[in-house]
Amino acid sequence: MCRFQAGQTALILAAAMLTAIAGRCEPLAGPEWSHNLDKGRALCRTGQFREAQVAFDSALSDLKRLQAQPSLFAAVYDERGTIFKVTGQYQEAERDYLRAQSLLEKEGGRNGMGLALVLSHLGAFYMETGLYSRAEDYLNESRAMIQASAMAGSAAYAPVLQNLAVLSFERKEYAKAESLFRESLGILRQDENGNRWHIAVIEGNLASVLAARGQRQQALAIAEQSSAVFRNSPGTFPNCFIATLLVRARVLHSLGRDAEAAQDSEEALRLGEQVLGFDNPKLAPVLTAYSTVLSSLHRHKESKEMEKRAEQLRLEHASRTHAADLVDVSALVRSAK
């Protein structure tokens, strides 16, 4: 049984919308497929997740009509899995990620950069749903595959390091997490302009690590730098902006600057409701953080309301997913085309 718990990590995991699998989308099977994939990615970028799902669904229909190669189906399943994960549809996300994995293995065996990054996305998925041991297995295999392909210095390696760093953070291995985040940043800064969104995400994560290690002023400076990237580009990766706002709010709270922390928490919550939906389980950590800040400001009635709502989201999500079974991978492969 695969028992999912929402909102396990406070950090941002690398997923398909922020990572490109080099070379896996060539050759294109046709203009319809290409158009719908590009459209879906553009909609993801602006937080229009329902519309993005429709575009990816259309891309899959195009590929089925064209009887395209498995790796092209895998590319779309990987992207759509991320949409499901972001919107809290964890069973559907797992199904699509496993489809992508199976199709790539069917076509090229247990190797290749495309498969390595899908395994990283699966690792991130299982980490977010609280299955840390399973997540570690996927992430370590992904890392080994990329190292064996001599791509360890490429931008494609950075998301794997990022996800391993998040896992270390969750286990309170802060020195290891900081080292992995900094290694990932070093790779991405070779093309700082082209990777600015991904850099901002990892900087937000690094700020959380530094705060946990007691380096709060440095953490705040990095958190402000991270959130500014998204604030200065309204509507771009709003889900990542929500997370960086939450990081900044937590650091401000740790410094006793609760009025400012409350402002960031409220902004994160309002944006989350707008982009993710009012009942998305990913709002639970935002609500809990906001509740903590409100309590420090002696706004106890509001604090209790926020925590009550957070608990309701957790319970509702658990009731929908507590009996989720791992999918039949062979059946998924058969149904993919």
Salt bridges, closest charged atoms under 4 A:
GLU32 OE1 - ARG65 NH2 3.82
ASP57 OD1 - ARG80 NH1 2.70
ASP62 OD1 - ARG65 NH2 3.83
ASP78 OD2 - ARG24 NH1 3.24
ASP78 OD1 - HIS121 ND1 2.93
GLU79 OE2 - ARG41 NE 2.78
ASP96 OD2 - ARG80 NE 2.57
ASP96 OD1 - ARG99 NH1 3.23
GLU105 OE2 - ARG110 NH1 1.82
GLU128 OE1 - LYS85 NZ 3.34
GLU128 OE2 - LYS282 NZ 2.12
GLU136 OE1 - ARG171 NH1 3.07
GLU141 OE2 - ARG110 NE 2.61
GLU178 OE2 - ARG182 NE 2.95
GLU178 OE1 - ARG213 NH1 2.57
GLU203 OE2 - ARG189 NH2 2.73
GLU224 OE2 - ARG248 NH2 3.33
ASP258 OD1 - HIS253 ND1 2.54
GLU260 OE2 - ARG257 NE 2.77
ASP264 OD2 - ARG248 NH1 2.43
GLU267 OE1 - ARG231 NH2 2.94
GLU273 OE1 - ARG270 NH1 3.22
GLU273 OE2 - ARG309 NH1 2.74
GLU302 OE2 - ARG299 NE 2.91
GLU307 OE2 - ARG314 NH1 3.40
GLU311 OE1 - ARG314 NH1 3.55
